[in-house]
Amino acid sequence: GHVQGFACFTDYDKELVCHWKVPAQTNCSKEFLLRYSTEVSSVSNVCVPENAKDDLRCTCTICADYFIASLTYLLVLQFNGTDTWNYSVTPALVVKPRAPKNVSIKRVENGNFNLSWEESCSPSSMLSGLPVIYEVKYWRKQHPTEVFVKAINYQAKSFEIAASSLRRGYDYVASLRCNYTDYPAYWSEWSEEVEFHFDGYQVTPADILQMAVPVSCILIMAGFVICYFCFTK
């Protein structure tokens, strides 16, 4: 009765996180203890859980030097010193990647906005170099329920938001998340948000040149006409 919604996920890099629901006012570190071992080792280790921010869950973070595809953890949850829950988890089946990092956005010459980012997994991670897909979402800051979502089903580190999909004079917010096709159990959390302002069409040097040529021709013609009338007069 003290353990509900027990589940685990891993970044498949450095940590395995397990969590479960608890009644309000539960002191996770005093009432619970999580013991764990692997199928290839009889050594039992201990993880002391902490209260989550919402205070309605306990979370326990198991740090690992590495993960391998066939590795399985055996977990025993204790409540007030008594074993109350047995669980086994294979990290490869519960991968939840970290959200993309170093997200930034800037306007490019064609008037669109280029959203760029980096993968969060380290070079030593099992996810490093694997096929990854992204979802980009952006919305008007003043209208957060009207969200545009774009899927990127190929390797990429940037995405161009078309100016034609934006409304002039509004502030926008953008974010993205990722999922690895070889380990599709969970999407990552949404990344940090970046903001940008769309003030309408931006005039580029090429546009100025394109407008300058016909304007110059008109002025030259007008000059000839004025000179002609002055001469005849």
BAVOPA-348606 format. One line per 3 residues: number of its first residue (from 1); for each residue x, z, y of N, C-alpha, C. Coordinates in steps of 0.001 Angstrom, whole numbers. Layout:
BEGIN
NUM) X/Z/Y/X/Z/Y/X/Z/Y ~ ...
END
This chain:
BEGIN
1) 804/0/-1213/0/0/0/834/0/1260 ~ 2144/263/1130/3018/305/2294/3726/-1021/2530 ~ 3639/-1959/1571/4366/-3224/1677/3374/-4383/1613
4) 3320/-5158/2684/2463/-6334/2739/3222/-7474/3401 ~ 2951/-8679/2933/3550/-9860/3554/5057/-9897/3462 ~ 5632/-9428/2357/7081/-9429/2207/7569/-10872/2064
7) 8550/-11256/2845/9101/-12612/2791/10521/-12613/3337 ~ 11283/-13634/2965/12665/-13772/3428/12921/-15206/3872 ~ 13867/-15363/4766/14342/-16690/5155/15822/-16571/5532
10) 16510/-17693/5544/17941/-17696/5841/18303/-18850/6754 ~ 19335/-18632/7591/19886/-19730/8386/20848/-20572/7559 ~ 21067/-20170/6303/21956/-20854/5345/23379/-20966/5884
13) 23722/-19985/6681/25039/-19978/7296/25674/-18595/7149 ~ 25017/-17592/7747/25627/-16263/7752/24677/-15129/7370 ~ 23364/-15348/7387/22477/-14219/7157/21196/-14597/6429
16) 20689/-13606/5699/19401/-13680/5020/18541/-12568/5601 ~ 17386/-12920/6148/16526/-11946/6814/15248/-11754/6007 ~ 14931/-10513/5689/13698/-10186/4994/12835/-9319/5905
19) 11537/-9495/5820/10629/-8730/6679/9326/-8453/5932 ~ 8627/-7435/6367/7336/-7088/5780/6509/-6319/6804 ~ 5198/-6377/6626/4283/-5712/7553/4200/-4219/7237
22) 4028/-3429/8278/3879/-1979/8121/2841/-1483/9127 ~ 2235/-339/8877/1298/225/9855/2021/614/11143 ~ 1266/677/12221/1836/1107/13496/2429/2500/13374
25) 3442/2769/14162/4143/4057/14202/5061/4287/12997 ~ 5243/3271/12148/6169/3409/11025/7604/3401/11524 ~ 8416/4315/11023/9839/4340/11342/10577/3664/10193
28) 10896/2382/10380/11448/1582/9274/12759/2140/8740 ~ 13667/2533/9637/14996/2978/9200/14959/4302/8449 ~ 13925/5109/8671/13834/6397/7989/13002/6330/6706
31) 12021/5445/6685/11093/5422/5553/11452/4394/4488 ~ 12207/3342/4866/12502/2269/3915/14011/2091/3724 ~ 14348/1496/2588/15724/1104/2281/15651/-112/1369
34) 16445/-1119/1648/16461/-2331/838/17792/-2436/114 ~ 17732/-2419/-1207/18937/-2620/-2027/18950/-4060/-2535 ~ 20137/-4639/-2576/20218/-6032/-3013/21509/-6282/-3785
37) 21417/-7252/-4674/22569/-7722/-5442/22316/-9180/-5779 ~ 23303/-9829/-6366/23123/-11219/-6787/23122/-11296/-8303 ~ 22661/-12402/-8826/22605/-12584/-10280/23998/-12573/-10903
40) 25012/-12919/-10126/26367/-13017/-10671/27167/-11748/-10424 ~ 26540/-10765/-9774/27252/-9522/-9500/26314/-8338/-9706 ~ 26825/-7302/-10365/26021/-6104/-10617/26173/-5082/-9484
43) 27014/-5401/-8493/27243/-4483/-7384/26006/-4450/-6498 ~ 25485/-3250/-6250/24300/-3088/-5423/24707/-2719/-4001 ~ 24162/-3416/-3051/24430/-3146/-1643/23166/-2628/-961
46) 23337/-2081/225/22220/-1457/920/22040/-2093/2293 ~ 20784/-2332/2648/20433/-2813/3976/19409/-1846/4564 ~ 19720/-1312/5738/18807/-390/6415/17932/-1207/7372
49) 16614/-1209/7175/15738/-2031/8020/15550/-1451/9411 ~ 15118/-2311/10321/14811/-1906/11684/13396/-2342/12036 ~ 12809/-1701/13027/11497/-2112/13511/11612/-3388/14329
52) 10711/-4334/14079/10671/-5547/14881/10122/-5223/16264 ~ 10232/-6177/17170/9799/-5944/18542/8319/-5594/18638 ~ 7505/-6205/17738/6065/-5916/17786/5721/-4580/17146
55) 6726/-3925/16529/6566/-2602/15925/5601/-2604/14744 ~ 5225/-3781/14255/4314/-3868/13110/4987/-4511/11906 ~ 6306/-4676/11988/7076/-5237/10881/8418/-4525/10786
58) 8902/-4468/9568/10283/-4039/9336/11100/-5286/9017 ~ 12320/-5343/9526/13206/-6465/9229/14543/-5943/8741 ~ 15104/-6647/7776/16405/-6279/7226/17274/-7530/7189
61) 18445/-7456/7771/19339/-8605/7850/20521/-8414/6908 ~ 20607/-9274/5902/21693/-9234/4932/22733/-10274/5354 ~ 23921/-9821/5670/24991/-10727/6082/25797/-11173/4864
64) 26107/-12449/4829/26838/-13006/3688/28022/-13816/4186 ~ 29072/-13854/3379/30241/-14665/3731/29963/-16150/3540 ~ 29084/-16470/2586/28760/-17867/2301/27483/-17912/1462
67) 26898/-19095/1368/25752/-19331/493/26060/-20535/-388 ~ 25505/-20518/-1595/25586/-21676/-2483/24182/-21975/-2987 ~ 23958/-23222/-3377/22603/-23668/-3701/21952/-22880/-4831
70) 22725/-22458/-5817/22143/-21806/-6998/22072/-20284/-6886 ~ 22525/-19729/-5771/22585/-18279/-5627/21188/-17677/-5483 ~ 20939/-16573/-6207/19676/-15843/-6109/19963/-14374/-5857
73) 19232/-13800/-4913/19365/-12381/-4613/18256/-11595/-5310 ~ 18622/-10435/-5847/17661/-9513/-6442/17477/-8349/-5480 ~ 16258/-8108/-5059/15968/-7115/-4037/15092/-5994/-4595
76) 15399/-4782/-4178/14583/-3622/-4520/14303/-2861/-3232 ~ 13030/-2713/-2906/12643/-2017/-1686/12229/-583/-2020 ~ 12825/357/-1339/12499/1769/-1538/11680/2286/-358
79) 10677/3117/-692/9882/3792/335/9991/5291/101 ~ 10591/5976/1067/10822/7427/951/11535/7787/-353 ~ 12554/6983/-686/13394/7265/-1847/12865/6768/-3170
82) 11691/6135/-3191/11096/5668/-4448/11024/4147/-4455 ~ 11462/3517/-5561/11377/2063/-5690/9916/1639/-5709 ~ 9538/757/-4767/8130/346/-4673/7931/-1164/-4763
85) 9005/-1915/-4697/8835/-3369/-4661/10083/-4045/-5191 ~ 9898/-4971/-6143/10992/-5790/-6668/10744/-7243/-6272 ~ 11814/-7912/-5903/11661/-9263/-5381/12941/-10031/-5639
88) 12812/-11315/-5892/13996/-12170/-6002/13825/-13354/-5066 ~ 14904/-13769/-4442/14830/-14872/-3491/16058/-15760/-3634 ~ 15816/-17060/-3648/16887/-18054/-3661/17003/-18630/-2259
91) 18073/-18332/-1531/18190/-18769/-138/17954/-20266/72 ~ 18383/-21093/-872/18234/-22540/-700/16773/-22964/-587 ~ 15857/-22111/-1044/14432/-22457/-1021/13713/-21906/204
94) 14411/-21112/1015/13761/-20497/2188/14617/-20691/3439 ~ 15163/-21874/3601/16033/-22147/4742/15206/-22308/6019 ~ 15560/-21545/7014/14974/-21673/8354/16137/-21833/9326
97) 16446/-23065/9724/17640/-23289/10561/17510/-22640/11928 ~ 18641/-22425/12541/18638/-21922/13915/18166/-23020/14861 ~ 17590/-22596/15952/17101/-23555/16942/18276/-24290/17593
100) 18082/-25546/17998/19139/-26262/18725/19588/-25465/19949 ~ 20852/-25629/20312/21417/-24853/21419/21933/-25777/22518 ~ 22345/-25152/23623/22897/-25880/24784/21989/-27033/25209
103) 20718/-26723/25318/19732/-27738/25712/19827/-27975/27220 ~ 19864/-29230/27621/19928/-29575/29049/19162/-30862/29280 ~ 18824/-31112/30539/18086/-32335/30876/18553/-32839/32241
106) 18642/-34151/32381/19022/-34747/33663/18374/-36118/33795 ~ 18212/-36524/35034/17606/-37825/35302/18665/-38912/35179 ~ 18289/-40035/34604/19225/-41146/34423/18849/-42292/35349
109) 19676/-43324/35380/19548/-44390/36365/18212/-45120/36304 ~ 17643/-45248/35115/16377/-45979/35006/15169/-45138/35402 ~ 15404/-43900/35862/14312/-43045/36305/13770/-42127/35237
112) 14168/-42326/33971/13737/-41447/32888/14561/-40164/32883 ~ 14192/-39240/31996/14914/-37978/31876/15535/-37877/30482 ~ 16841/-37595/30446/17559/-37505/29183/17715/-36042/28766
115) 17078/-35697/27646/17162/-34355/27073/18263/-34357/26013 ~ 19232/-33451/26131/20344/-33408/25173/20506/-32001/24624 ~ 21166/-31889/23462/21314/-30600/22785/22448/-30664/21764
118) 22716/-29528/21121/23694/-29441/20049/23083/-28711/18861 ~ 23581/-29014/17664/23153/-28259/16480/23732/-26842/16559 ~ 22984/-25889/15999/23426/-24498/16060/24232/-24057/14837
121) 24190/-24821/13766/24918/-24395/12563/26427/-24583/12766 ~ 27196/-23707/12163/28648/-23773/12276/29201/-24836/11327 ~ 30425/-25299/11537/31005/-26320/10652/31071/-25885/9185
124) 31130/-24571/8932/31219/-24078/7559/29861/-23917/6896 ~ 28787/-24126/7646/27436/-23953/7116/27106/-25015/6079 ~ 26242/-24656/5135/25769/-25618/4141/24947/-26735/4798
127) 24458/-26487/6011/23642/-27484/6696/24456/-28477/7511 ~ 25709/-28161/7750/26545/-28991/8617/26660/-30417/8082 ~ 26323/-31377/8917/26453/-32786/8542/25289/-33356/7761
130) 24278/-32533/7428/23143/-33020/6649/22119/-33703/7562 ~ 21286/-34587/6989/20250/-35252/7793/19298/-34227/8417 ~ 19035/-34391/9695/18189/-33444/10415/17183/-34218/11253
133) 15971/-33692/11358/14942/-34306/12191/14535/-33308/13271 ~ 13986/-33831/14352/13638/-32982/15492/12215/-33253/15944 ~ 11656/-32263/16598/10414/-32418/17335/10672/-31980/18777
136) 10353/-32863/19705/10495/-32556/21129/9103/-32365/21712 ~ 8942/-31329/22506/7664/-31157/23208/7943/-30919/24692 ~ 7063/-31429/25528/7178/-31194/26964/5780/-31169/27572
139) 5661/-30460/28664/4352/-30274/29271/4511/-29949/30754 ~ 3423/-30175/31485/3417/-29776/32890/3380/-28255/32972 ~ 4245/-27700/33750/4339/-26246/33852/3022/-25629/34295
142) 2305/-26341/35154/1027/-25850/35658/-107/-26036/34652 ~ 129/-26829/33578/-899/-27083/32561/-268/-26961/31164 ~ 55/-25746/30731/796/-25552/29472/41/-25948/28203
145) -1271/-26164/28298/-2024/-26538/27094/-1973/-28041/26823 ~ -1581/-28832/27820/-1480/-30279/27653/-50/-30634/27246 ~ 218/-30573/25965/1582/-30727/25447/1771/-32098/24807
148) 2866/-32766/25171/3274/-34010/24519/4300/-33660/23440 ~ 4089/-34140/22216/5015/-33875/21118/5526/-35206/20567 ~ 6851/-35328/20465/7471/-36542/19959/8352/-36204/18758
151) 8223/-36952/17667/9044/-36748/16473/10249/-37679/16518 ~ 11417/-37134/16175/12647/-37925/16113/13125/-37887/14672 ~ 12857/-38933/13926/13158/-38952/12496/14500/-39611/12189
154) 15491/-39306/12997/16825/-39845/12766/17842/-38916/13427 ~ 19107/-39071/13038/20162/-38251/13612/20262/-38536/15106 ~ 20182/-37518/15910/20249/-37706/17356/20694/-36416/18010
157) 21262/-36561/19184/21635/-35408/19999/21028/-35514/21398 ~ 20129/-36515/21560/19468/-36675/22851/18161/-37420/22663 ~ 17305/-37293/23663/16014/-37976/23642/15628/-38288/25084
160) 15141/-39502/25305/14794/-39921/26660/13288/-39801/26885 ~ 12925/-38973/27839/11522/-38808/28210/11186/-39857/29259 ~ 10248/-40737/28933/9925/-41848/29825/9203/-41350/31074
163) 9633/-41861/32215/8987/-41500/33474/7526/-41925/33484 ~ 7199/-42973/32723/5822/-43461/32683/4860/-42471/32045 ~ 5395/-41494/31290/4542/-40486/30648/4369/-39245/31519
166) 4966/-39265/32718/4942/-38102/33608/4067/-38378/34821 ~ 3609/-37294/35432/2793/-37411/36642/3605/-36946/37848 ~ 3548/-37726/38883/4363/-37475/40067/4011/-36141/40729
169) 5081/-35451/41165/4906/-34229/41932/4745/-32967/41109 ~ 4968/-33033/39799/4781/-31865/38944/6108/-31371/38372 ~ 6158/-30054/38083/7263/-29467/37338/6941/-29557/35852
172) 7969/-29885/35060/7786/-30014/33613/8722/-29060/32875 ~ 8319/-28727/31646/9116/-27869/30766/9292/-28592/29433 ~ 10492/-28537/28870/10767/-29212/27598/11472/-28258/26632
175) 11223/-28477/25342/11859/-27678/24284/11870/-28512/23014 ~ 12637/-28102/22004/12660/-28832/20745/12994/-27893/19593 ~ 12724/-28348/18376/13058/-27605/17172/13553/-28584/16119
178) 14106/-28068/15025/14712/-28951/14017/14328/-28533/12606 ~ 14538/-29475/11691/14296/-29234/10270/15237/-30132/9483 ~ 15804/-29599/8414/16750/-30369/7591/16011/-30925/6385
181) 16082/-32245/6202/15279/-32910/5177/15631/-32467/3762 ~ 16868/-32003/3536/17245/-31525/2208/16761/-30097/1952 ~ 16407/-29378/3015/15931/-27992/2909/14736/-27819/3848
184) 13579/-28375/3481/12470/-28484/4439/11501/-27296/4486 ~ 11873/-26153/3918/10922/-25038/3816/10370/-24605/5165 ~ 11239/-24471/6179/10808/-23981/7489/11415/-24829/8612
187) 10625/-25012/9668/11186/-25509/10920/11898/-24360/11618 ~ 12844/-24682/12454/13481/-23654/13272/12494/-23161/14319 ~ 12856/-22096/15002/12094/-21696/16175/12307/-22750/17268
190) 11436/-22756/18260/11634/-23656/19387/12845/-23205/20193 ~ 13569/-24137/20713/14786/-23840/21469/14448/-23211/22816 ~ 15483/-22844/23525/15309/-22412/24907/14646/-23536/25705
193) 13861/-23162/26700/13154/-24145/27504/13995/-24585/28702 ~ 13861/-25850/29056/14510/-26365/30260/13428/-26950/31155 ~ 13623/-26834/32460/12636/-27316/33423/13191/-28481/34240
196) 12304/-29365/34642/12697/-30467/35519/11498/-30865/36370 ~ 11780/-31512/37474/10727/-31902/38425/10675/-33427/38519 ~ 9466/-33965/38451/9292/-35408/38573/8660/-35705/39933
199) 9443/-36316/40808/8975/-36587/42166/8654/-38054/42368 ~ 8438/-38765/41279/8082/-40174/41379/9265/-41083/41145 ~ 9111/-42287/41544/10114/-43316/41281/11382/-43069/42085
202) 12512/-43136/41450/13797/-42939/42121/14452/-44293/42400 ~ 14808/-44520/43647/15412/-45796/44043/16884/-45810/43662 ~ 17294/-46835/42914/18686/-46971/42478/19390/-48010/43343
205) 20744/-48063/43324/21469/-49093/44076/21023/-50504/43737 ~ 20704/-50737/42463/20243/-52068/42062/18909/-52402/42725 ~ 18033/-51375/42827/16747/-51614/43488/16943/-51922/44964
208) 17882/-51196/45603/18157/-51434/47023/18649/-52854/47244 ~ 19562/-53312/46372/20087/-54672/46482/18982/-55695/46272 ~ 18111/-55399/45269/17032/-56326/44968/16064/-56449/46145
211) 15824/-55361/46853/14934/-55395/48013/15636/-55970/49238 ~ 16957/-55758/49325/17696/-56176/50518/17766/-57694/50643 ~ 17860/-58393/49528/18009/-59851/49575/16792/-60529/50219
214) 15574/-60294/49719/14429/-60962/50376/14207/-60490/51812 ~ 14457/-59194/52085/14296/-58691/53452/15276/-59388/54382 ~ 16523/-59560/53919/17533/-60244/54739/17121/-61680/55011
217) 16588/-62345/53989/16147/-63732/54177/15036/-63818/55223 ~ 14104/-62865/55153/13002/-62854/56122/13526/-62639/57538 ~ 14460/-61700/57689/15037/-61426/59010/15797/-62625/59552
220) 16525/-63305/58667/17282/-64489/59097/16326/-65588/59566 ~ 15258/-65798/58782/14269/-66809/59166/13614/-66449/60496 ~ 13298/-65134/60641/12684/-64692/61900/13639/-64924/63058
223) 14926/-64704/62837/15932/-64936/63873/15986/-66397/64281 ~ 15921/-67297/63279/15929/-68726/63587/14708/-69118/64417 ~ 13563/-68580/64040/12323/-68921/64753/12399/-68436/66202
226) 12878/-67182/66393/12987/-66633/67747/13960/-67469/68578 ~ 15107/-67819/67973/16099/-68631/68678/15522/-70010/69040 ~ 14752/-70566/68145/14163/-71898/68385/13229/-71858/69596
229) 12320/-70824/69583/11379/-70722/70713/12091/-70434/72033 ~ 13133/-69588/71954/13907/-69300/73196/14581/-70561/73719 ~ 15126/-71377/72805/15827/-72590/73222/14859/-73605/73825
232) 13736/-73797/73160/12767/-74780/73661/12190/-74345/74998 ~ 12032/-73028/75166/11490/-72533/76436/12513/-72733/77551
END
